[in-house]
Amino acid sequence: MKIGSGVLLSKISNEVYNKGLSGLEFAIGIPGTIGGAIKMNAGAYGGEFKDIVVSSEYLDKNLTIHEINNREHEFKYRFSRFNNNKDDIIVSSILQLQKGNKKEIKAKMDANIKSRKEKQPINFPSGGSTFKRGDGYITAQLIDKCGLKGYNIGDSYVSDIHAGFIVNKGNATAKDVLSLIDIVKKKVHDEFSIDIELEIEVLGED
């Protein structure tokens, strides 16, 4: 299935379900678009985009269209070649899905949504998971151990449900969010000598 990069994951997840196609259930509830999800190799509940991407077309800074296969994406955990080639713009991608049982597909989607509602702060706006999982540690647990759940700058808060999320409880500005991120990173480093990494990508800021 060929999909434009600007299509919302919420839309395509439901569309492929309606067609009885399996393979994208993990993406239900992930904020953002297909292009963004492929750029960062988004994933959840045991699935990642590297598992279903066949190829992508992208536009380089000279306005030349290129096509790359799965291997050429250089997928790793929350990474693809597009992280290091920021002038390249994903135009569309072909995903490999399988015919499935609609009841089973819906059951997986419902289970994932239920898990998100129970474990993630979906009642407030956010950019999704703010920090990457660590190598040998769970970043949210380190933030929690620093006593940062509920810590805030303005309306930007470390979620009291899942410390790996920074949420907007009203009128948080980008400056509020970035300042809070800096505090979280510093406190975790001071406490555990670990440099945690962002899962979100900051654009347009020095």
Buried (B, 14 or more C-beta within 10 A) or exposed (E): BEBBBEBBBBEBBBBBBEEEBBBBBBBBBBBBBBBBBBBBBBBBBEBBBBBBBEBBBBBEEEEEEEEBEBEEBBBEEBBBBBBEBEEBBBBBBBBEBEEBEEEEBEEBBEEBEEEBEEEBBBEBEBBBBBBBBBEEEEBBEBBBBBEBBEBBBBBBBBBBBBBBBBBBBEEBEEEBBBBBBEBBBEBBBEBBEBEBEBBBEEEEEE
